[in-house]
Amino acid sequence: MAQNIFDCKLPNDEGYFGEYGGSFIPPELQTIMDEITEAYHKIRKDPDFIAELTDLYQHFVGRPSPIFHAKHLSDKYGTDIYLKREDLNHTGAHKINHCLGEALLAKKMGKKKLIAETGAGQHGVALATAAALVGLECDIYMGEVDMVKEHPNVVRMHILGAKVIPATHGRRTLKEAVDTAFENYMKDPVTQFYAIGSVVGPHPFPQMVRDFQSIVGVEAREQFSQMTGKLPDNLVACVGGGSNALGLFTAFMEDESVAMHGVEPAGRSLDAGENAATMTLGKVGVMHGFKSYMLQDEAGEPQEVYSVASGLDYPSVGPQHSYLKDIERVKYSYIYDKEAIDAFFELSREEGIIPAIESAHAVAYALKLAKEPNIGTILINLSGRGDKDIDFVVENYGKDYGILS
């Protein structure tokens, strides 16, 4: 199936999805980015590269990830709910899909070190894993707040041989980790390869990460048809930067009968600084080298954001998502912290599956969607497992759900 993952009409040659995307970076860095673009377009047509990646997906990651019919939730809500089990991938999330691709590309380009940002730590763990596999050094930049919150993933990165470097300014979360990673990448873009962790950043990264992640939807389309004899009526995925969502959505983009739902974090409230609901509240702007919707303060600078899910608290969003919002191909909605935590426990106790808090946002929205009349089947991208979140959830919410911390 991997031979189909690079087949998509967007973006254009300059990296734009409509008016969004592009590359807003210094000229000296643009030269390096052009080299990456050229190398990427070469390997995406290379049968040997595709064969190597396909082999790793199967024998290292454990693909294809299964689709699971959540029968207890389906009976409870009166409509069939399915989960695409990306949580069962090696490293516990969808992030390994693009990390392997980026690591192989960096190796072929002669780079010596992979660097990246991480929020919840899933991208960091996946990239550290890929770096160990291909034999590259690895530096991961992570906000100090997230390092405490997602301590198990910090330990995993160290075990895998990566260096975890704290971002100590601002709110010390994902946006600051990206800032710090970019600053350090600029010091040596020749020997380092910045393996961006979502469908964000300057061209070609929104396209590249999307392409590597689209294996999720390619598999799901075939699996769901085999299971049910038809396509799902609804797709649901959480959206921070937006890689897991586009991973699922891309293969269904031309299927008008399939509704697509992207779910943002409303955090504590929709007040400024208390959420990361970019598509709901943002305006068009430029940050981190690309143009998209972003949450901005009165001066047009990136606004402080918050989410209970460390992987979702980012003040912008992948440019293709902004385009899909404008053309109304995807409906973007939001879920509050409390709703996500409720769904975290409900999926755990109804189906025996502990989701990542990020993924729990998608579950929460899907359960609300399931209450609507004649909604049809729902396929959720369960993008990650919740091992990393257990200590945080028990400490902060355990007593509310009958757990004594």
Secondary structure by P-SEA (a helix, b strand, c coil): ccccccccccccccccccccccccccaaaaaaaaaaaaaaaaaaacaaaaaaaaaaacccccccbbbbcaaaaaaaacbbbbbccccccccccccaaaaaaaaaaaaaacccccccccccaaaaaaaaaaaaaabbbbbbbbcaaaaaaaaaaaaaaaaabbbbbbbccccccaaaaaaaaaaaaaaccccccccccccccccaaaaaaaaaaaaaaaaaaaaaaaaccccccbbbbbbcccaaaaaaaccccccccbbbbbbbbccccccccccccccccccccccccccccccccccccccbbbbcccccccccccaaaaaaaaacccccccccaaaaaaaaaaaaaaccccccaaaaaaaaaaaaaaacccccbbbbcccccccccaaaaaacccccccccc
